[in-house]
Amino acid sequence: QVQLVESGGGLVQPGGSLRLSCTVSGSNFNTQDMNWYRQAPGNQREWVAYITTGGWTDYTSSVKGRFTVSRDNAKSTVYLQMNDLKPEDTASYYCYIPPDSWGQGTQVTVSS
């Protein structure tokens, strides 16, 4: 059974940075494209970023230039480096492997 465990969330001031991690077990991580999603209270879950097995990345427009997704296959871990955080980035962040494997989420709160 695939398990995804996120970490690294917290409270940060606007303009600050956080790095989220998602460690995967029970799956051949090296063969998986990895996604990050987020969900703010009252909103639908939205796609944020993804990285292919070959390292190709893409981002939703609102985070381009501020967020960077990367992966360490030796550690079965995907990262989301978030810089210049804004209050609108406040959400629970989830990693996801299609079709139906989600982590439990990690909370990011951007507030002064």
VENMO-V225298 format. One record per pair of residues at least 12 apart in sequence whose ideal C-beta (glycine too) atoms are under 8 Angstrom apart, sorted by the first residue. I is the first residue (numbers start at 0). J is the second residue. If there is no record, write none. Layout:
i: (I:I)
j: (J:J)
//
This chain:
i: (0:1:1:1:1:1:1:2:2:2:3:3:3:3:3:3:3:3:3:3:4:4:4:4:4:5:5:5:5:5:5:5:5:5:5:6:6:6:6:6:7:7:7:8:8:8:8:8:8:9:9:9:10:10:11:11:11:11:12:12:12:13:13:13:13:13:13:14:14:15:15:16:16:16:16:16:17:17:17:18:18:18:18:19:19:19:19:19:19:19:20:20:20:21:21:21:21:21:21:21:21:22:22:22:23:23:23:23:23:24:26:26:28:28:29:29:30:31:31:32:32:32:32:32:32:33:33:33:33:33:33:33:33:34:34:34:34:34:34:34:34:35:35:35:35:35:35:35:35:35:35:36:36:36:36:37:37:37:37:37:37:38:38:38:38:39:39:39:42:44:45:46:47:47:47:47:47:48:48:48:48:49:50:50:50:50:54:56:61:62:62:65:65:65:65:66:66:66:66:67:67:67:68:77:79:81:84:84:85:86:86:87:88:88:89:89:89:89:90:90:91:91:91:91:92:92:92:92)
j: (25:23:24:25:26:96:100:23:24:25:21:22:23:94:95:96:100:101:102:103:21:22:24:102:103:19:20:21:92:93:94:102:103:104:105:19:20:21:22:105:19:20:105:91:92:105:106:107:108:106:107:108:108:110:84:107:108:109:109:110:111:84:85:86:109:110:111:83:84:84:109:80:81:82:83:84:81:84:107:78:79:80:81:35:78:79:81:92:105:107:76:77:78:33:35:76:77:78:79:94:102:74:75:76:75:76:77:94:96:75:96:100:72:75:52:72:52:52:96:49:50:51:52:96:97:49:50:68:70:77:94:95:96:46:47:48:49:94:95:96:97:47:48:49:68:77:79:92:93:94:95:92:93:94:95:88:90:91:92:93:107:90:91:93:104:89:90:91:90:93:59:59:59:62:66:79:92:62:66:68:79:68:68:69:70:77:70:68:87:81:88:81:82:83:84:79:80:81:82:79:80:82:80:94:92:107:107:109:109:109:110:109:107:109:107:108:109:110:106:107:104:105:106:107:104:105:106:107)
//
